[in-house]
Amino acid sequence: MDYEKELKELKESMEKAKNLKYRAEARMEQLKKQEDEIISELDKLGVKPDALDDEIAKLKHEIESMLKEVNQLLPKDLLNKQE
């Protein structure tokens, strides 16, 4: 068995693992910073992160309601005559 070769391969593997760890830590830090920014923006909007799904559903309902109202107010009979 070639111990020198095996030790060299182990050293290279450890170096690769160390580089992966540093990149993962940097990515984690970046994601944490993004999370903090998003939470800060939500706070400015008065929305709690745990209520985000409810807020999205509420806004979706408001949009659908407004679209329905706009469609009802359009003079469809006049629009159909111009086609």
C-alpha atoms as a printed R data frame, in Angstrom:
   type eleno elety resid chain resno       x      y       z
1  ATOM     1    CA   MET     A     1   0.000  0.000   0.000
2  ATOM     2    CA   ASP     A     2   1.278  3.468  -0.889
3  ATOM     3    CA   TYR     A     3   0.845  5.474   2.312
4  ATOM     4    CA   GLU     A     4   2.244  8.640   0.786
5  ATOM     5    CA   LYS     A     5  -0.327  8.592  -2.011
6  ATOM     6    CA   GLU     A     6  -3.138  7.867   0.418
7  ATOM     7    CA   LEU     A     7  -2.026 10.668   2.736
8  ATOM     8    CA   LYS     A     8  -1.847 13.062  -0.222
9  ATOM     9    CA   GLU     A     9  -5.384 12.111  -1.300
10 ATOM    10    CA   LEU     A    10  -6.654 12.529   2.251
11 ATOM    11    CA   LYS     A    11  -5.003 15.940   2.479
12 ATOM    12    CA   GLU     A    12  -6.602 17.002  -0.834
13 ATOM    13    CA   SER     A    13  -9.982 15.739   0.342
14 ATOM    14    CA   MET     A    14  -9.640 17.663   3.596
15 ATOM    15    CA   GLU     A    15  -8.728 20.814   1.664
16 ATOM    16    CA   LYS     A    16 -11.789 20.390  -0.582
17 ATOM    17    CA   ALA     A    17 -14.006 19.829   2.454
18 ATOM    18    CA   LYS     A    18 -12.552 22.907   4.131
19 ATOM    19    CA   ASN     A    19 -13.244 25.014   1.022
20 ATOM    20    CA   LEU     A    20 -16.792 23.675   0.834
21 ATOM    21    CA   LYS     A    21 -17.304 24.540   4.485
22 ATOM    22    CA   TYR     A    22 -16.082 28.119   3.955
23 ATOM    23    CA   ARG     A    23 -18.353 28.554   0.954
24 ATOM    24    CA   ALA     A    24 -21.299 27.118   2.853
25 ATOM    25    CA   GLU     A    25 -20.641 29.437   5.784
26 ATOM    26    CA   ALA     A    26 -20.397 32.442   3.460
27 ATOM    27    CA   ARG     A    27 -23.653 31.437   1.747
28 ATOM    28    CA   MET     A    28 -25.333 30.949   5.112
29 ATOM    29    CA   GLU     A    29 -24.231 34.412   6.193
30 ATOM    30    CA   GLN     A    30 -25.559 35.861   2.940
31 ATOM    31    CA   LEU     A    31 -28.918 34.119   3.383
32 ATOM    32    CA   LYS     A    32 -29.149 35.268   7.005
33 ATOM    33    CA   LYS     A    33 -28.557 38.845   5.860
34 ATOM    34    CA   GLN     A    34 -31.318 38.492   3.235
35 ATOM    35    CA   GLU     A    35 -33.654 37.046   5.854
36 ATOM    36    CA   ASP     A    36 -32.972 39.987   8.167
37 ATOM    37    CA   GLU     A    37 -33.648 42.444   5.316
38 ATOM    38    CA   ILE     A    38 -36.930 40.731   4.439
39 ATOM    39    CA   ILE     A    39 -38.057 40.693   8.062
40 ATOM    40    CA   SER     A    40 -37.152 44.369   8.330
41 ATOM    41    CA   GLU     A    41 -39.238 45.179   5.233
42 ATOM    42    CA   LEU     A    42 -42.152 43.165   6.601
43 ATOM    43    CA   ASP     A    43 -41.922 45.092   9.875
44 ATOM    44    CA   LYS     A    44 -42.070 48.369   7.919
45 ATOM    45    CA   LEU     A    45 -45.223 47.087   6.210
46 ATOM    46    CA   GLY     A    46 -46.696 46.051   9.534
47 ATOM    47    CA   VAL     A    47 -46.758 42.350   8.680
48 ATOM    48    CA   LYS     A    48 -45.508 39.684  11.039
49 ATOM    49    CA   PRO     A    49 -43.540 36.874   9.337
50 ATOM    50    CA   ASP     A    50 -45.795 34.202  10.845
51 ATOM    51    CA   ALA     A    51 -48.876 35.995   9.437
52 ATOM    52    CA   LEU     A    52 -47.460 36.272   5.936
53 ATOM    53    CA   ASP     A    53 -49.673 33.532   4.449
54 ATOM    54    CA   ASP     A    54 -52.780 35.217   5.858
55 ATOM    55    CA   GLU     A    55 -51.660 38.598   4.505
56 ATOM    56    CA   ILE     A    56 -51.053 37.128   1.043
57 ATOM    57    CA   ALA     A    57 -54.501 35.500   1.066
58 ATOM    58    CA   LYS     A    58 -56.080 38.792   2.165
59 ATOM    59    CA   LEU     A    59 -54.342 40.751  -0.604
60 ATOM    60    CA   LYS     A    60 -55.252 38.112  -3.187
61 ATOM    61    CA   HIS     A    61 -58.898 38.353  -2.130
62 ATOM    62    CA   GLU     A    62 -58.765 42.165  -2.382
63 ATOM    63    CA   ILE     A    63 -57.288 41.991  -5.891
64 ATOM    64    CA   GLU     A    64 -59.912 39.494  -7.039
65 ATOM    65    CA   SER     A    65 -62.659 41.634  -5.562
66 ATOM    66    CA   MET     A    66 -61.368 44.771  -7.287
67 ATOM    67    CA   LEU     A    67 -61.032 42.977 -10.628
68 ATOM    68    CA   LYS     A    68 -64.591 41.718 -10.306
69 ATOM    69    CA   GLU     A    69 -65.806 45.242  -9.541
70 ATOM    70    CA   VAL     A    70 -63.927 46.710 -12.518
71 ATOM    71    CA   ASN     A    71 -65.381 44.048 -14.821
72 ATOM    72    CA   GLN     A    72 -68.873 44.833 -13.579
73 ATOM    73    CA   LEU     A    73 -68.396 48.552 -14.194
74 ATOM    74    CA   LEU     A    74 -67.167 48.140 -17.779
75 ATOM    75    CA   PRO     A    75 -69.871 48.874 -20.351
76 ATOM    76    CA   LYS     A    76 -69.661 45.495 -22.084
77 ATOM    77    CA   ASP     A    77 -72.507 46.184 -24.462
78 ATOM    78    CA   LEU     A    78 -70.659 49.250 -25.838
79 ATOM    79    CA   LEU     A    79 -67.354 47.407 -26.022
80 ATOM    80    CA   ASN     A    80 -68.930 44.496 -27.889
81 ATOM    81    CA   LYS     A    81 -70.442 46.860 -30.500
82 ATOM    82    CA   GLN     A    82 -67.048 48.317 -31.384
83 ATOM    83    CA   GLU     A    83 -65.557 44.921 -32.268
